[in-house]
Amino acid sequence: MRPTYIKICGLSTAETVDAAIRAGVDAVGFVFAPGSPRLIDADTARTLAARVPAQVETVGVFRAQPVDEVLATASRAGLTTIQLHGGEDENSFERLRAEGFRTIRALDISTYLERPDASPADRLLIDAIEPGGGKRFDTGLLQARPPGGFWLLAGGLDPDNVAAAVRAARPSGVDVSSGVESSRGVKSVELIRAFVSAVRTA
Ligand SMILES: O=C(O)c1ccccc1N[C@@H]1O[C@H](COP(=O)(O)O)[C@@H](O)[C@H]1O
């Protein structure tokens, strides 16, 4: 069986990017969604992404932003992958792919249950209602509509709950932001290490 894919999101310092890579993550995320406590600009992301080895994905996270703005930011930052939390139309992912990006479509659990097949992106991410809010959702709801293909579980994961969440929901991967922070928006090297280690025990 393939090891669980791990993405650590909302990184903003060289120290935490390096810690995530040393811990063995598959992807690091940079947030460009206005209003986020993890918001960084494209030039900062470019400097951080330059530290990341080629086998680790660099993901730009956007929420309800015009696709032209998404493309301009991700291109300037030199990222490999774009994660959209709403605002996209059915053509957006095709356009992002045509520009050479891998894509992740993030759906909150309610939207996923209403439209489980609404994912023309390369990968699906299922999240709680408020992205980046550190709140979990009941993964038992997925039993009614088990996701097919590669999918990521997100929403309120942390080093203490992630192993059980992986065993229960069997996602292809996990994505975390709040659960590896010492205070809102501030990532912790220790919590990043503990999170990756907990996933590996699941
Ligand atoms: O992290 C944010 O601030 C954010 C803002 C807007 C859209 C997405 C955001 N992050 C994504 O939220 C989930 C997990 O969040 P948490 O672990 O519950 O805090 C993850 O997909 C992040 O990429």
PDBQT file of the ligand as one rigid body, heavy atoms in Angstrom, charges set to zero:
ROOT
HETATM    1  O1  LIG A 301      -5.045  28.086   5.892  1.00  0.00    +0.000 OA
HETATM    2  C1  LIG A 301      -5.799  29.015   5.558  1.00  0.00    +0.000 C 
HETATM    3  O2  LIG A 301      -5.795  30.095   6.170  1.00  0.00    +0.000 OA
HETATM    4  C2  LIG A 301      -6.718  28.858   4.395  1.00  0.00    +0.000 A 
HETATM    5  C3  LIG A 301      -7.405  29.967   3.941  1.00  0.00    +0.000 A 
HETATM    6  C4  LIG A 301      -8.258  29.862   2.860  1.00  0.00    +0.000 A 
HETATM    7  C5  LIG A 301      -8.419  28.654   2.221  1.00  0.00    +0.000 A 
HETATM    8  C6  LIG A 301      -7.739  27.530   2.677  1.00  0.00    +0.000 A 
HETATM    9  C7  LIG A 301      -6.890  27.609   3.749  1.00  0.00    +0.000 A 
HETATM   10  N1  LIG A 301      -6.206  26.502   4.223  1.00  0.00    +0.000 N 
HETATM   11  C8  LIG A 301      -6.595  25.161   3.970  1.00  0.00    +0.000 C 
HETATM   12  O3  LIG A 301      -7.469  24.731   5.014  1.00  0.00    +0.000 OA
HETATM   13  C9  LIG A 301      -7.326  23.317   5.198  1.00  0.00    +0.000 C 
HETATM   14  C10 LIG A 301      -6.965  22.864   6.599  1.00  0.00    +0.000 C 
HETATM   15  O4  LIG A 301      -7.088  23.754   7.563  1.00  0.00    +0.000 OA
HETATM   16  P1  LIG A 301      -6.938  23.392   9.120  1.00  0.00    +0.000 P 
HETATM   17  O5  LIG A 301      -5.903  22.293   9.248  1.00  0.00    +0.000 OA
HETATM   18  O6  LIG A 301      -8.282  22.965   9.582  1.00  0.00    +0.000 OA
HETATM   19  O7  LIG A 301      -6.469  24.665   9.693  1.00  0.00    +0.000 OA
HETATM   20  C11 LIG A 301      -6.181  22.893   4.300  1.00  0.00    +0.000 C 
HETATM   21  O8  LIG A 301      -6.729  22.365   3.128  1.00  0.00    +0.000 OA
HETATM   22  C12 LIG A 301      -5.455  24.171   4.010  1.00  0.00    +0.000 C 
HETATM   23  O9  LIG A 301      -4.799  24.073   2.773  1.00  0.00    +0.000 OA
ENDROOT
TORSDOF 0
